[in-house]
Amino acid sequence: MTESQKWEAFRKAKADAQGGSIVNSNQRKFLTDPPLEYRSVPQEELADLGTPESKKEKERKKNAAMAGTGKSWWNPFQ
């Protein structure tokens, strides 16, 4: 092996020791790498943050206040 081939083999072995292949990301190298379907998430799903925590907290407080009154959400005149 030439010196450049030795260095290339060293770099490849070092990359293999660190885990997944960044260069060739269209296949799994090890079983611990995530499946390809998990790597291709649409950007709109990543940008969706869900319901704000303040809104969830208001709903929890409303439900907690309603729980002790004997009223139910579907019958407000009780």
N, CA, C, O and CB atoms as a CASP TS submission, in Angstrom:
PFRMAT TS
TARGET T0000
AUTHOR 0000-0000-0000
METHOD Language model
MODEL 1
PARENT N/A
ATOM      1  N   MET     1       0.839  -1.185   0.000  1.00  0.00           N
ATOM      2  CA  MET     1       0.000   0.000   0.000  1.00  0.00           C
ATOM      3  C   MET     1       0.884   1.247   0.000  1.00  0.00           C
ATOM      4  O   MET     1       1.927   1.298   0.651  1.00  0.00           O
ATOM      5  CB  MET     1      -0.954  -0.001   1.220  1.00  0.00           C
ATOM      6  N   THR     2       0.438   2.228  -0.737  1.00  0.00           N
ATOM      7  CA  THR     2       1.166   3.491  -0.739  1.00  0.00           C
ATOM      8  C   THR     2       0.780   4.293   0.497  1.00  0.00           C
ATOM      9  O   THR     2      -0.152   3.943   1.221  1.00  0.00           O
ATOM     10  CB  THR     2       0.877   4.298  -2.034  1.00  0.00           C
ATOM     11  N   GLU     3       1.502   5.354   0.716  1.00  0.00           N
ATOM     12  CA  GLU     3       1.236   6.192   1.896  1.00  0.00           C
ATOM     13  C   GLU     3      -0.175   6.789   1.848  1.00  0.00           C
ATOM     14  O   GLU     3      -0.864   6.830   2.867  1.00  0.00           O
ATOM     15  CB  GLU     3       2.281   7.322   1.995  1.00  0.00           C
ATOM     16  N   SER     4      -0.604   7.249   0.671  1.00  0.00           N
ATOM     17  CA  SER     4      -1.952   7.837   0.556  1.00  0.00           C
ATOM     18  C   SER     4      -3.039   6.784   0.765  1.00  0.00           C
ATOM     19  O   SER     4      -4.091   7.094   1.324  1.00  0.00           O
ATOM     20  CB  SER     4      -2.130   8.504  -0.822  1.00  0.00           C
ATOM     21  N   GLN     5      -2.807   5.553   0.330  1.00  0.00           N
ATOM     22  CA  GLN     5      -3.782   4.485   0.558  1.00  0.00           C
ATOM     23  C   GLN     5      -3.869   4.140   2.032  1.00  0.00           C
ATOM     24  O   GLN     5      -4.950   3.848   2.544  1.00  0.00           O
ATOM     25  CB  GLN     5      -3.418   3.240  -0.253  1.00  0.00           C
ATOM     26  N   LYS     6      -2.729   4.173   2.719  1.00  0.00           N
ATOM     27  CA  LYS     6      -2.729   3.906   4.156  1.00  0.00           C
ATOM     28  C   LYS     6      -3.538   4.965   4.901  1.00  0.00           C
ATOM     29  O   LYS     6      -4.330   4.645   5.787  1.00  0.00           O
ATOM     30  CB  LYS     6      -1.290   3.858   4.695  1.00  0.00           C
ATOM     31  N   TRP     7      -3.327   6.235   4.528  1.00  0.00           N
ATOM     32  CA  TRP     7      -4.070   7.310   5.186  1.00  0.00           C
ATOM     33  C   TRP     7      -5.563   7.200   4.887  1.00  0.00           C
ATOM     34  O   TRP     7      -6.390   7.448   5.765  1.00  0.00           O
ATOM     35  CB  TRP     7      -3.540   8.682   4.738  1.00  0.00           C
ATOM     36  N   GLU     8      -5.912   6.833   3.664  1.00  0.00           N
ATOM     37  CA  GLU     8      -7.323   6.675   3.314  1.00  0.00           C
ATOM     38  C   GLU     8      -7.953   5.524   4.107  1.00  0.00           C
ATOM     39  O   GLU     8      -9.085   5.642   4.575  1.00  0.00           O
ATOM     40  CB  GLU     8      -7.475   6.427   1.799  1.00  0.00           C
ATOM     41  N   ALA     9      -7.222   4.415   4.260  1.00  0.00           N
ATOM     42  CA  ALA     9      -7.712   3.289   5.053  1.00  0.00           C
ATOM     43  C   ALA     9      -7.871   3.696   6.515  1.00  0.00           C
ATOM     44  O   ALA     9      -8.828   3.299   7.179  1.00  0.00           O
ATOM     45  CB  ALA     9      -6.755   2.085   4.935  1.00  0.00           C
ATOM     46  N   PHE    10      -6.917   4.496   7.011  1.00  0.00           N
ATOM     47  CA  PHE    10      -7.006   4.980   8.393  1.00  0.00           C
ATOM     48  C   PHE    10      -8.234   5.856   8.591  1.00  0.00           C
ATOM     49  O   PHE    10      -8.959   5.695   9.572  1.00  0.00           O
ATOM     50  CB  PHE    10      -5.743   5.759   8.771  1.00  0.00           C
ATOM     51  N   ARG    11      -8.474   6.787   7.660  1.00  0.00           N
ATOM     52  CA  ARG    11      -9.652   7.668   7.763  1.00  0.00           C
ATOM     53  C   ARG    11     -10.944   6.874   7.705  1.00  0.00           C
ATOM     54  O   ARG    11     -11.887   7.166   8.440  1.00  0.00           O
ATOM     55  CB  ARG    11      -9.641   8.717   6.643  1.00  0.00           C
ATOM     56  N   LYS    12     -10.996   5.871   6.838  1.00  0.00           N
ATOM     57  CA  LYS    12     -12.198   5.041   6.705  1.00  0.00           C
ATOM     58  C   LYS    12     -12.435   4.244   7.992  1.00  0.00           C
ATOM     59  O   LYS    12     -13.569   4.164   8.465  1.00  0.00           O
ATOM     60  CB  LYS    12     -12.069   4.080   5.490  1.00  0.00           C
ATOM     61  N   ALA    13     -11.380   3.657   8.561  1.00  0.00           N
ATOM     62  CA  ALA    13     -11.509   2.901   9.803  1.00  0.00           C
ATOM     63  C   ALA    13     -11.942   3.807  10.951  1.00  0.00           C
ATOM     64  O   ALA    13     -12.738   3.403  11.798  1.00  0.00           O
ATOM     65  CB  ALA    13     -10.186   2.209  10.147  1.00  0.00           C
ATOM     66  N   LYS    14     -11.419   5.025  10.978  1.00  0.00           N
ATOM     67  CA  LYS    14     -11.804   5.967  12.036  1.00  0.00           C
ATOM     68  C   LYS    14     -13.271   6.365  11.894  1.00  0.00           C
ATOM     69  O   LYS    14     -13.989   6.457  12.889  1.00  0.00           O
ATOM     70  CB  LYS    14     -10.907   7.224  11.998  1.00  0.00           C
ATOM     71  N   ALA    15     -13.716   6.600  10.661  1.00  0.00           N
ATOM     72  CA  ALA    15     -15.119   6.949  10.435  1.00  0.00           C
ATOM     73  C   ALA    15     -16.030   5.786  10.804  1.00  0.00           C
ATOM     74  O   ALA    15     -17.110   5.996  11.356  1.00  0.00           O
ATOM     75  CB  ALA    15     -15.346   7.355   8.971  1.00  0.00           C
ATOM     76  N   ASP    16     -15.607   4.563  10.504  1.00  0.00           N
ATOM     77  CA  ASP    16     -16.403   3.384  10.861  1.00  0.00           C
ATOM     78  C   ASP    16     -16.517   3.232  12.373  1.00  0.00           C
ATOM     79  O   ASP    16     -17.561   2.832  12.888  1.00  0.00           O
ATOM     80  CB  ASP    16     -15.786   2.118  10.254  1.00  0.00           C
ATOM     81  N   ALA    17     -15.442   3.551  13.077  1.00  0.00           N
ATOM     82  CA  ALA    17     -15.450   3.424  14.528  1.00  0.00           C
ATOM     83  C   ALA    17     -16.364   4.448  15.178  1.00  0.00           C
ATOM     84  O   ALA    17     -16.899   4.196  16.258  1.00  0.00           O
ATOM     85  CB  ALA    17     -14.046   3.569  15.073  1.00  0.00           C
ATOM     86  N   GLN    18     -16.557   5.609  14.539  1.00  0.00           N
ATOM     87  CA  GLN    18     -17.398   6.651  15.115  1.00  0.00           C
ATOM     88  C   GLN    18     -18.876   6.405  14.868  1.00  0.00           C
ATOM     89  O   GLN    18     -19.701   7.017  15.547  1.00  0.00           O
ATOM     90  CB  GLN    18     -17.010   7.995  14.557  1.00  0.00           C
ATOM     91  N   GLY    19     -19.245   5.570  13.965  1.00  0.00           N
ATOM     92  CA  GLY    19     -20.656   5.303  13.715  1.00  0.00           C
ATOM     93  C   GLY    19     -21.006   5.571  12.281  1.00  0.00           C
ATOM     94  O   GLY    19     -20.142   5.561  11.404  1.00  0.00           O
ATOM     95  N   GLY    20     -22.288   5.812  12.040  1.00  0.00           N
ATOM     96  CA  GLY    20     -22.882   5.923  10.716  1.00  0.00           C
ATOM     97  C   GLY    20     -22.072   6.633   9.659  1.00  0.00           C
ATOM     98  O   GLY    20     -21.153   7.394   9.962  1.00  0.00           O
ATOM     99  N   SER    21     -22.417   6.381   8.446  1.00  0.00           N
ATOM    100  CA  SER    21     -21.706   6.953   7.321  1.00  0.00           C
ATOM    101  C   SER    21     -22.379   8.245   6.900  1.00  0.00           C
ATOM    102  O   SER    21     -23.540   8.233   6.493  1.00  0.00           O
ATOM    103  CB  SER    21     -21.645   5.964   6.151  1.00  0.00           C
ATOM    104  N   ILE    22     -21.680   9.339   6.990  1.00  0.00           N
ATOM    105  CA  ILE    22     -22.222  10.628   6.579  1.00  0.00           C
ATOM    106  C   ILE    22     -22.110  10.777   5.070  1.00  0.00           C
ATOM    107  O   ILE    22     -22.974  11.378   4.433  1.00  0.00           O
ATOM    108  CB  ILE    22     -21.492  11.782   7.291  1.00  0.00           C
ATOM    109  N   VAL    23     -21.050  10.230   4.505  1.00  0.00           N
ATOM    110  CA  VAL    23     -20.813  10.370   3.075  1.00  0.00           C
ATOM    111  C   VAL    23     -21.887   9.653   2.277  1.00  0.00           C
ATOM    112  O   VAL    23     -22.417  10.208   1.314  1.00  0.00           O
ATOM    113  CB  VAL    23     -19.434   9.831   2.705  1.00  0.00           C
ATOM    114  N   ASN    24     -22.213   8.436   2.662  1.00  0.00           N
ATOM    115  CA  ASN    24     -23.198   7.649   1.934  1.00  0.00           C
ATOM    116  C   ASN    24     -24.402   7.443   2.843  1.00  0.00           C
ATOM    117  O   ASN    24     -24.501   6.419   3.519  1.00  0.00           O
ATOM    118  CB  ASN    24     -22.603   6.282   1.464  1.00  0.00           C
ATOM    119  N   SER    25     -25.305   8.393   2.865  1.00  0.00           N
ATOM    120  CA  SER    25     -26.410   8.350   3.818  1.00  0.00           C
ATOM    121  C   SER    25     -27.649   7.652   3.269  1.00  0.00           C
ATOM    122  O   SER    25     -28.707   7.715   3.896  1.00  0.00           O
ATOM    123  CB  SER    25     -26.770   9.744   4.237  1.00  0.00           C
ATOM    124  N   ASN    26     -27.553   6.985   2.112  1.00  0.00           N
ATOM    125  CA  ASN    26     -28.735   6.321   1.572  1.00  0.00           C
ATOM    126  C   ASN    26     -28.847   4.877   2.029  1.00  0.00           C
ATOM    127  O   ASN    26     -29.741   4.166   1.571  1.00  0.00           O
ATOM    128  CB  ASN    26     -28.714   6.374   0.067  1.00  0.00           C
ATOM    129  N   GLN    27     -27.978   4.422   2.910  1.00  0.00           N
ATOM    130  CA  GLN    27     -28.101   3.078   3.452  1.00  0.00           C
ATOM    131  C   GLN    27     -27.599   3.053   4.882  1.00  0.00           C
ATOM    132  O   GLN    27     -26.793   3.889   5.294  1.00  0.00           O
ATOM    133  CB  GLN    27     -27.331   2.067   2.590  1.00  0.00           C
ATOM    134  N   ARG    28     -28.091   2.078   5.630  1.00  0.00           N
ATOM    135  CA  ARG    28     -27.662   1.921   7.007  1.00  0.00           C
ATOM    136  C   ARG    28     -26.353   1.158   7.040  1.00  0.00           C
ATOM    137  O   ARG    28     -26.186   0.170   6.325  1.00  0.00           O
ATOM    138  CB  ARG    28     -28.736   1.202   7.843  1.00  0.00           C
ATOM    139  N   LYS    29     -25.435   1.610   7.859  1.00  0.00           N
ATOM    140  CA  LYS    29     -24.163   0.927   7.986  1.00  0.00           C
ATOM    141  C   LYS    29     -24.206  -0.049   9.163  1.00  0.00           C
ATOM    142  O   LYS    29     -23.695  -1.165   9.069  1.00  0.00           O
ATOM    143  CB  LYS    29     -23.022   1.941   8.163  1.00  0.00           C
ATOM    144  N   PHE    30     -24.817   0.376  10.265  1.00  0.00           N
ATOM    145  CA  PHE    30     -24.924  -0.451  11.458  1.00  0.00           C
ATOM    146  C   PHE    30     -26.388  -0.529  11.870  1.00  0.00           C
ATOM    147  O   PHE    30     -27.191   0.314  11.472  1.00  0.00           O
ATOM    148  CB  PHE    30     -24.048   0.113  12.612  1.00  0.00           C
ATOM    149  N   LEU    31     -26.735  -1.525  12.658  1.00  0.00           N
ATOM    150  CA  LEU    31     -28.113  -1.662  13.129  1.00  0.00           C
ATOM    151  C   LEU    31     -28.501  -0.537  14.076  1.00  0.00           C
ATOM    152  O   LEU    31     -29.687  -0.251  14.243  1.00  0.00           O
ATOM    153  CB  LEU    31     -28.302  -3.002  13.820  1.00  0.00           C
ATOM    154  N   THR    32     -27.526   0.101  14.693  1.00  0.00           N
ATOM    155  CA  THR    32     -27.833   1.198  15.605  1.00  0.00           C
ATOM    156  C   THR    32     -28.154   2.489  14.867  1.00  0.00           C
ATOM    157  O   THR    32     -28.681   3.420  15.477  1.00  0.00           O
ATOM    158  CB  THR    32     -26.676   1.425  16.548  1.00  0.00           C
ATOM    159  N   ASP    33     -27.853   2.577  13.571  1.00  0.00           N
ATOM    160  CA  ASP    33     -28.233   3.749  12.782  1.00  0.00           C
ATOM    161  C   ASP    33     -29.746   3.751  12.610  1.00  0.00           C
ATOM    162  O   ASP    33     -30.345   2.683  12.478  1.00  0.00           O
ATOM    163  CB  ASP    33     -27.515   3.757  11.394  1.00  0.00           C
ATOM    164  N   PRO    34     -30.382   4.927  12.608  1.00  0.00           N
ATOM    165  CA  PRO    34     -31.833   4.960  12.432  1.00  0.00           C
ATOM    166  C   PRO    34     -32.219   4.532  11.015  1.00  0.00           C
ATOM    167  O   PRO    34     -31.451   4.735  10.075  1.00  0.00           O
ATOM    168  CB  PRO    34     -32.377   6.368  12.729  1.00  0.00           C
ATOM    169  N   PRO    35     -33.410   3.938  10.861  1.00  0.00           N
ATOM    170  CA  PRO    35     -33.870   3.563   9.520  1.00  0.00           C
ATOM    171  C   PRO    35     -33.980   4.789   8.618  1.00  0.00           C
ATOM    172  O   PRO    35     -34.130   5.914   9.096  1.00  0.00           O
ATOM    173  CB  PRO    35     -35.227   2.843   9.600  1.00  0.00           C
ATOM    174  N   LEU    36     -33.905   4.562   7.333  1.00  0.00           N
ATOM    175  CA  LEU    36     -33.917   5.661   6.371  1.00  0.00           C
ATOM    176  C   LEU    36     -35.219   6.447   6.425  1.00  0.00           C
ATOM    177  O   LEU    36     -35.210   7.653   6.175  1.00  0.00           O
ATOM    178  CB  LEU    36     -33.694   5.130   4.966  1.00  0.00           C
ATOM    179  N   GLU    37     -36.341   5.802   6.743  1.00  0.00           N
ATOM    180  CA  GLU    37     -37.621   6.502   6.817  1.00  0.00           C
ATOM    181  C   GLU    37     -37.606   7.548   7.920  1.00  0.00           C
ATOM    182  O   GLU    37     -38.267   8.581   7.804  1.00  0.00           O
ATOM    183  CB  GLU    37     -38.761   5.510   7.049  1.00  0.00           C
ATOM    184  N   TYR    38     -36.861   7.291   8.985  1.00  0.00           N
ATOM    185  CA  TYR    38     -36.803   8.236  10.096  1.00  0.00           C
ATOM    186  C   TYR    38     -35.947   9.451   9.770  1.00  0.00           C
ATOM    187  O   TYR    38     -36.118  10.513  10.369  1.00  0.00           O
ATOM    188  CB  TYR    38     -36.266   7.551  11.335  1.00  0.00           C
ATOM    189  N   ARG    39     -35.034   9.302   8.829  1.00  0.00           N
ATOM    190  CA  ARG    39     -34.152  10.409   8.471  1.00  0.00           C
ATOM    191  C   ARG    39     -34.804  11.392   7.519  1.00  0.00           C
ATOM    192  O   ARG    39     -34.340  12.526   7.397  1.00  0.00           O
ATOM    193  CB  ARG    39     -32.890   9.883   7.858  1.00  0.00           C
ATOM    194  N   SER    40     -35.865  10.987   6.842  1.00  0.00           N
ATOM    195  CA  SER    40     -36.488  11.848   5.837  1.00  0.00           C
ATOM    196  C   SER    40     -37.813  12.392   6.363  1.00  0.00           C
ATOM    197  O   SER    40     -38.882  11.956   5.934  1.00  0.00           O
ATOM    198  CB  SER    40     -36.708  11.075   4.514  1.00  0.00           C
ATOM    199  N   VAL    41     -37.744  13.337   7.285  1.00  0.00           N
ATOM    200  CA  VAL    41     -38.927  13.959   7.863  1.00  0.00           C
ATOM    201  C   VAL    41     -39.200  15.260   7.108  1.00  0.00           C
ATOM    202  O   VAL    41     -38.293  16.076   6.940  1.00  0.00           O
ATOM    203  CB  VAL    41     -38.740  14.221   9.397  1.00  0.00           C
ATOM    204  N   PRO    42     -40.442  15.463   6.650  1.00  0.00           N
ATOM    205  CA  PRO    42     -40.755  16.724   5.954  1.00  0.00           C
ATOM    206  C   PRO    42     -40.536  17.937   6.864  1.00  0.00           C
ATOM    207  O   PRO    42     -40.741  17.859   8.076  1.00  0.00           O
ATOM    208  CB  PRO    42     -42.211  16.708   5.448  1.00  0.00           C
ATOM    209  N   GLN    43     -40.123  19.047   6.272  1.00  0.00           N
ATOM    210  CA  GLN    43     -39.788  20.248   7.037  1.00  0.00           C
ATOM    211  C   GLN    43     -41.002  20.839   7.754  1.00  0.00           C
ATOM    212  O   GLN    43     -40.854  21.416   8.831  1.00  0.00           O
ATOM    213  CB  GLN    43     -39.180  21.292   6.118  1.00  0.00           C
ATOM    214  N   GLU    44     -42.207  20.706   7.173  1.00  0.00           N
ATOM    215  CA  GLU    44     -43.382  21.271   7.849  1.00  0.00           C
ATOM    216  C   GLU    44     -43.688  20.532   9.143  1.00  0.00           C
ATOM    217  O   GLU    44     -44.233  21.125  10.074  1.00  0.00           O
ATOM    218  CB  GLU    44     -44.601  21.226   6.928  1.00  0.00           C
ATOM    219  N   GLU    45     -43.343  19.234   9.220  1.00  0.00           N
ATOM    220  CA  GLU    45     -43.526  18.509  10.476  1.00  0.00           C
ATOM    221  C   GLU    45     -42.499  18.943  11.518  1.00  0.00           C
ATOM    222  O   GLU    45     -42.797  18.970  12.712  1.00  0.00           O
ATOM    223  CB  GLU    45     -43.428  16.999  10.239  1.00  0.00           C
ATOM    224  N   LEU    46     -41.310  19.278  11.077  1.00  0.00           N
ATOM    225  CA  LEU    46     -40.287  19.746  12.011  1.00  0.00           C
ATOM    226  C   LEU    46     -40.616  21.132  12.544  1.00  0.00           C
ATOM    227  O   LEU    46     -40.272  21.453  13.681  1.00  0.00           O
ATOM    228  CB  LEU    46     -38.919  19.759  11.337  1.00  0.00           C
ATOM    229  N   ALA    47     -41.282  21.964  11.734  1.00  0.00           N
ATOM    230  CA  ALA    47     -41.588  23.328  12.139  1.00  0.00           C
ATOM    231  C   ALA    47     -42.824  23.401  13.041  1.00  0.00           C
ATOM    232  O   ALA    47     -43.018  24.403  13.728  1.00  0.00           O
ATOM    233  CB  ALA    47     -41.795  24.195  10.912  1.00  0.00           C
ATOM    234  N   ASP    48     -43.664  22.356  13.053  1.00  0.00           N
ATOM    235  CA  ASP    48     -44.879  22.364  13.864  1.00  0.00           C
ATOM    236  C   ASP    48     -44.510  22.161  15.329  1.00  0.00           C
ATOM    237  O   ASP    48     -43.983  21.112  15.700  1.00  0.00           O
ATOM    238  CB  ASP    48     -45.870  21.266  13.391  1.00  0.00           C
ATOM    239  N   LEU    49     -44.783  23.152  16.152  1.00  0.00           N
ATOM    240  CA  LEU    49     -44.436  23.086  17.566  1.00  0.00           C
ATOM    241  C   LEU    49     -45.563  22.560  18.442  1.00  0.00           C
ATOM    242  O   LEU    49     -45.359  22.315  19.631  1.00  0.00           O
ATOM    243  CB  LEU    49     -44.028  24.439  18.046  1.00  0.00           C
ATOM    244  N   GLY    50     -46.743  22.386  17.871  1.00  0.00           N
ATOM    245  CA  GLY    50     -47.853  21.866  18.643  1.00  0.00           C
ATOM    246  C   GLY    50     -48.583  22.948  19.414  1.00  0.00           C
ATOM    247  O   GLY    50     -48.417  24.135  19.132  1.00  0.00           O
ATOM    248  N   THR    51     -49.389  22.546  20.385  1.00  0.00           N
ATOM    249  CA  THR    51     -50.165  23.470  21.195  1.00  0.00           C
ATOM    250  C   THR    51     -49.253  24.182  22.192  1.00  0.00           C
ATOM    251  O   THR    51     -48.426  23.538  22.837  1.00  0.00           O
ATOM    252  CB  THR    51     -51.299  22.730  21.929  1.00  0.00           C
ATOM    253  N   PRO    52     -49.392  25.494  22.324  1.00  0.00           N
ATOM    254  CA  PRO    52     -48.550  26.218  23.286  1.00  0.00           C
ATOM    255  C   PRO    52     -48.821  25.768  24.720  1.00  0.00           C
ATOM    256  O   PRO    52     -49.942  25.390  25.063  1.00  0.00           O
ATOM    257  CB  PRO    52     -48.783  27.728  23.163  1.00  0.00           C
ATOM    258  N   GLU    53     -47.793  25.813  25.543  1.00  0.00           N
ATOM    259  CA  GLU    53     -47.919  25.376  26.930  1.00  0.00           C
ATOM    260  C   GLU    53     -48.894  26.251  27.714  1.00  0.00           C
ATOM    261  O   GLU    53     -49.575  25.758  28.614  1.00  0.00           O
ATOM    262  CB  GLU    53     -46.555  25.385  27.608  1.00  0.00           C
ATOM    263  N   SER    54     -48.971  27.533  27.387  1.00  0.00           N
ATOM    264  CA  SER    54     -49.898  28.405  28.102  1.00  0.00           C
ATOM    265  C   SER    54     -51.342  27.984  27.850  1.00  0.00           C
ATOM    266  O   SER    54     -52.172  28.031  28.758  1.00  0.00           O
ATOM    267  CB  SER    54     -49.691  29.867  27.684  1.00  0.00           C
ATOM    268  N   LYS    55     -51.640  27.576  26.631  1.00  0.00           N
ATOM    269  CA  LYS    55     -52.992  27.121  26.311  1.00  0.00           C
ATOM    270  C   LYS    55     -53.305  25.807  27.028  1.00  0.00           C
ATOM    271  O   LYS    55     -54.421  25.611  27.511  1.00  0.00           O
ATOM    272  CB  LYS    55     -53.155  26.950  24.790  1.00  0.00           C
ATOM    273  N   LYS    56     -52.318  24.909  27.096  1.00  0.00           N
ATOM    274  CA  LYS    56     -52.506  23.644  27.812  1.00  0.00           C
ATOM    275  C   LYS    56     -52.744  23.905  29.296  1.00  0.00           C
ATOM    276  O   LYS    56     -53.591  23.259  29.913  1.00  0.00           O
ATOM    277  CB  LYS    56     -51.281  22.721  27.622  1.00  0.00           C
ATOM    278  N   GLU    57     -52.001  24.847  29.867  1.00  0.00           N
ATOM    279  CA  GLU    57     -52.147  25.157  31.289  1.00  0.00           C
ATOM    280  C   GLU    57     -53.527  25.734  31.589  1.00  0.00           C
ATOM    281  O   GLU    57     -54.126  25.387  32.607  1.00  0.00           O
ATOM    282  CB  GLU    57     -51.061  26.141  31.734  1.00  0.00           C
ATOM    283  N   LYS    58     -54.040  26.602  30.728  1.00  0.00           N
ATOM    284  CA  LYS    58     -55.394  27.143  30.914  1.00  0.00           C
ATOM    285  C   LYS    58     -56.424  26.028  30.875  1.00  0.00           C
ATOM    286  O   LYS    58     -57.356  26.009  31.678  1.00  0.00           O
ATOM    287  CB  LYS    58     -55.714  28.195  29.836  1.00  0.00           C
ATOM    288  N   GLU    59     -56.257  25.100  29.943  1.00  0.00           N
ATOM    289  CA  GLU    59     -57.197  23.976  29.836  1.00  0.00           C
ATOM    290  C   GLU    59     -57.130  23.088  31.079  1.00  0.00           C
ATOM    291  O   GLU    59     -58.167  22.637  31.567  1.00  0.00           O
ATOM    292  CB  GLU    59     -56.897  23.142  28.573  1.00  0.00           C
ATOM    293  N   ARG    60     -55.923  22.829  31.598  1.00  0.00           N
ATOM    294  CA  ARG    60     -55.789  22.021  32.823  1.00  0.00           C
ATOM    295  C   ARG    60     -56.443  22.712  34.011  1.00  0.00           C
ATOM    296  O   ARG    60     -57.122  22.062  34.806  1.00  0.00           O
ATOM    297  CB  ARG    60     -54.306  21.748  33.130  1.00  0.00           C
ATOM    298  N   LYS    61     -56.246  24.028  34.144  1.00  0.00           N
ATOM    299  CA  LYS    61     -56.860  24.764  35.251  1.00  0.00           C
ATOM    300  C   LYS    61     -58.376  24.761  35.134  1.00  0.00           C
ATOM    301  O   LYS    61     -59.080  24.616  36.133  1.00  0.00           O
ATOM    302  CB  LYS    61     -56.341  26.203  35.291  1.00  0.00           C
ATOM    303  N   LYS    62     -58.877  24.922  33.915  1.00  0.00           N
ATOM    304  CA  LYS    62     -60.322  24.908  33.695  1.00  0.00           C
ATOM    305  C   LYS    62     -60.905  23.546  34.066  1.00  0.00           C
ATOM    306  O   LYS    62     -61.947  23.468  34.717  1.00  0.00           O
ATOM    307  CB  LYS    62     -60.649  25.249  32.228  1.00  0.00           C
ATOM    308  N   ASN    63     -60.232  22.482  33.652  1.00  0.00           N
ATOM    309  CA  ASN    63     -60.718  21.134  33.972  1.00  0.00           C
ATOM    310  C   ASN    63     -60.634  20.854  35.462  1.00  0.00           C
ATOM    311  O   ASN    63     -61.517  20.201  36.018  1.00  0.00           O
ATOM    312  CB  ASN    63     -59.922  20.083  33.203  1.00  0.00           C
ATOM    313  N   ALA    64     -59.588  21.335  36.117  1.00  0.00           N
ATOM    314  CA  ALA    64     -59.447  21.128  37.561  1.00  0.00           C
ATOM    315  C   ALA    64     -60.521  21.884  38.321  1.00  0.00           C
ATOM    316  O   ALA    64     -61.058  21.366  39.300  1.00  0.00           O
ATOM    317  CB  ALA    64     -58.058  21.569  38.037  1.00  0.00           C
ATOM    318  N   ALA    65     -60.848  23.100  37.893  1.00  0.00           N
ATOM    319  CA  ALA    65     -61.895  23.880  38.551  1.00  0.00           C
ATOM    320  C   ALA    65     -63.261  23.244  38.333  1.00  0.00           C
ATOM    321  O   ALA    65     -64.107  23.265  39.226  1.00  0.00           O
ATOM    322  CB  ALA    65     -61.897  25.324  38.032  1.00  0.00           C
ATOM    323  N   MET    66     -63.475  22.686  37.165  1.00  0.00           N
ATOM    324  CA  MET    66     -64.759  22.060  36.839  1.00  0.00           C
ATOM    325  C   MET    66     -64.925  20.731  37.581  1.00  0.00           C
ATOM    326  O   MET    66     -66.050  20.331  37.881  1.00  0.00           O
ATOM    327  CB  MET    66     -64.875  21.838  35.319  1.00  0.00           C
ATOM    328  N   ALA    67     -63.827  20.047  37.878  1.00  0.00           N
ATOM    329  CA  ALA    67     -63.898  18.722  38.499  1.00  0.00           C
ATOM    330  C   ALA    67     -64.518  18.775  39.894  1.00  0.00           C
ATOM    331  O   ALA    67     -65.221  17.840  40.276  1.00  0.00           O
ATOM    332  CB  ALA    67     -62.508  18.106  38.577  1.00  0.00           C
ATOM    333  N   GLY    68     -64.285  19.817  40.654  1.00  0.00           N
ATOM    334  CA  GLY    68     -64.791  19.876  42.019  1.00  0.00           C
ATOM    335  C   GLY    68     -66.201  20.427  42.144  1.00  0.00           C
ATOM    336  O   GLY    68     -66.743  20.420  43.249  1.00  0.00           O
ATOM    337  N   THR    69     -66.823  20.901  41.081  1.00  0.00           N
ATOM    338  CA  THR    69     -68.126  21.547  41.181  1.00  0.00           C
ATOM    339  C   THR    69     -69.290  20.594  40.975  1.00  0.00           C
ATOM    340  O   THR    69     -70.425  20.948  41.294  1.00  0.00           O
ATOM    341  CB  THR    69     -68.216  22.655  40.188  1.00  0.00           C
ATOM    342  N   GLY    70     -69.056  19.419  40.462  1.00  0.00           N
ATOM    343  CA  GLY    70     -70.154  18.499  40.188  1.00  0.00           C
ATOM    344  C   GLY    70     -70.790  18.763  38.837  1.00  0.00           C
ATOM    345  O   GLY    70     -71.709  18.041  38.450  1.00  0.00           O
ATOM    346  N   LYS    71     -70.341  19.757  38.114  1.00  0.00           N
ATOM    347  CA  LYS    71     -70.868  20.070  36.780  1.00  0.00           C
ATOM    348  C   LYS    71     -70.072  19.284  35.747  1.00  0.00           C
ATOM    349  O   LYS    71     -68.935  18.880  35.990  1.00  0.00           O
ATOM    350  CB  LYS    71     -70.798  21.608  36.484  1.00  0.00           C
ATOM    351  N   SER    72     -70.669  19.085  34.633  1.00  0.00           N
ATOM    352  CA  SER    72     -69.923  18.464  33.534  1.00  0.00           C
ATOM    353  C   SER    72     -69.895  19.438  32.367  1.00  0.00           C
ATOM    354  O   SER    72     -70.709  20.359  32.307  1.00  0.00           O
ATOM    355  CB  SER    72     -70.560  17.094  33.106  1.00  0.00           C
ATOM    356  N   TRP    73     -68.997  19.249  31.473  1.00  0.00           N
ATOM    357  CA  TRP    73     -68.815  20.194  30.371  1.00  0.00           C
ATOM    358  C   TRP    73     -69.994  20.226  29.440  1.00  0.00           C
ATOM    359  O   TRP    73     -70.205  21.239  28.773  1.00  0.00           O
ATOM    360  CB  TRP    73     -67.582  19.858  29.596  1.00  0.00           C
ATOM    361  N   TRP    74     -70.780  19.164  29.357  1.00  0.00           N
ATOM    362  CA  TRP    74     -71.877  19.105  28.405  1.00  0.00           C
ATOM    363  C   TRP    74     -73.185  19.599  28.999  1.00  0.00           C
ATOM    364  O   TRP    74     -74.162  19.783  28.274  1.00  0.00           O
ATOM    365  CB  TRP    74     -72.047  17.699  27.904  1.00  0.00           C
ATOM    366  N   ASN    75     -73.218  19.816  30.310  1.00  0.00           N
ATOM    367  CA  ASN    75     -74.445  20.275  30.952  1.00  0.00           C
ATOM    368  C   ASN    75     -74.113  21.471  31.853  1.00  0.00           C
ATOM    369  O   ASN    75     -73.941  21.297  33.059  1.00  0.00           O
ATOM    370  CB  ASN    75     -75.115  19.119  31.773  1.00  0.00           C
ATOM    371  N   PRO    76     -74.021  22.666  31.293  1.00  0.00           N
ATOM    372  CA  PRO    76     -73.610  23.825  32.106  1.00  0.00           C
ATOM    373  C   PRO    76     -74.677  24.316  33.065  1.00  0.00           C
ATOM    374  O   PRO    76     -74.351  25.101  33.956  1.00  0.00           O
ATOM    375  CB  PRO    76     -73.215  24.953  31.210  1.00  0.00           C
ATOM    376  N   PHE    77     -75.953  23.896  32.938  1.00  0.00           N
ATOM    377  CA  PHE    77     -77.035  24.396  33.785  1.00  0.00           C
ATOM    378  C   PHE    77     -77.292  23.538  35.003  1.00  0.00           C
ATOM    379  O   PHE    77     -78.291  23.747  35.691  1.00  0.00           O
ATOM    380  CB  PHE    77     -78.288  24.503  32.992  1.00  0.00           C
ATOM    381  N   GLN    78     -76.465  22.623  35.283  1.00  0.00           N
ATOM    382  CA  GLN    78     -76.675  21.703  36.395  1.00  0.00           C
ATOM    383  C   GLN    78     -76.253  22.307  37.708  1.00  0.00           C
ATOM    384  O   GLN    78     -76.366  21.660  38.749  1.00  0.00           O
ATOM    385  CB  GLN    78     -75.929  20.421  36.164  1.00  0.00           C
TER
END
